[in-house]
Amino acid sequence: MRIWFYDTMSVGFSVIATYFFYQCVVFLAKGDYIAGILVLSIGAFLLRNSIEFGKLGILVSQEKGKQ
């Protein structure tokens, strides 16, 4: 059950981070550089969390296989 949770969170954060990166491009195209940089940092934070949830899913699946 935990494996599905971590995988779902990983994919969900990746999708949300992609949306934030798209919004970053939109803000930068409009010339709103402060909002673009803030949205870029949020997207990077979400992408990093997505990677960590993916790692947790792999660790949990390997731990389950050892039992």
Backbone torsions as a table, in degrees:
resi	resn	phi	psi	omega
1	MET	NA	-40.6	-180.0
2	ARG	-66.6	-31.3	-179.9
3	ILE	-62.1	-45.4	179.7
4	TRP	-64.2	-37.3	178.7
5	PHE	-62.4	-49.3	-178.7
6	TYR	-65.4	-40.1	178.3
7	ASP	-65.9	-40.9	178.6
8	THR	-65.2	-42.4	178.1
9	MET	-64.7	-38.3	179.3
10	SER	-63.6	-47.5	179.5
11	VAL	-67.4	-41.1	180.0
12	GLY	-62.0	-45.1	178.3
13	PHE	-65.3	-34.4	177.7
14	SER	-64.6	-42.5	179.1
15	VAL	-65.5	-44.1	179.8
16	ILE	-65.2	-39.6	178.2
17	ALA	-63.7	-37.9	177.2
18	THR	-62.5	-41.0	176.7
19	TYR	-62.9	-41.6	179.0
20	PHE	-65.0	-37.7	177.2
21	PHE	-66.3	-36.8	175.1
22	TYR	-62.7	-45.6	178.2
23	GLN	-62.4	-33.6	176.9
24	CYS	-61.0	-44.7	178.5
25	VAL	-63.3	-40.0	179.1
26	VAL	-62.7	-46.3	179.6
27	PHE	-64.0	-41.7	-179.6
28	LEU	-67.3	-34.3	177.7
29	ALA	-66.8	-31.5	178.1
30	LYS	-80.1	-10.7	-178.9
31	GLY	90.7	7.5	178.9
32	ASP	-90.0	83.6	-170.7
33	TYR	-73.1	-34.2	-179.8
34	ILE	-65.3	-47.6	178.6
35	ALA	-64.0	-37.7	178.7
36	GLY	-62.1	-42.3	179.8
37	ILE	-69.7	-39.0	178.0
38	LEU	-64.1	-43.7	-179.9
39	VAL	-68.4	-35.2	176.7
40	LEU	-62.8	-42.3	179.7
41	SER	-67.3	-37.2	176.7
42	ILE	-65.7	-42.0	177.8
43	GLY	-62.1	-40.9	178.5
44	ALA	-65.4	-39.9	177.5
45	PHE	-62.3	-44.4	179.5
46	LEU	-65.9	-38.4	178.6
47	LEU	-65.8	-39.6	177.9
48	ARG	-64.4	-40.9	176.7
49	ASN	-65.5	-35.4	177.1
50	SER	-61.1	-42.6	178.3
51	ILE	-64.0	-41.3	-179.8
52	GLU	-66.0	-40.4	177.0
53	PHE	-65.4	-35.9	175.6
54	GLY	-63.3	-41.9	177.0
55	LYS	-62.7	-41.9	178.5
56	LEU	-62.6	-39.8	177.5
57	GLY	-61.9	-40.3	178.3
58	ILE	-66.6	-43.4	179.6
59	LEU	-63.3	-40.6	180.0
60	VAL	-66.8	-39.0	179.9
61	SER	-68.6	-36.1	177.2
62	GLN	-70.0	-37.4	178.7
63	GLU	-66.0	-38.4	179.7
64	LYS	-68.1	-33.7	179.8
65	GLY	-70.7	-26.5	179.8
66	LYS	-73.3	-24.0	-175.9
67	GLN	-78.5	NA	NA
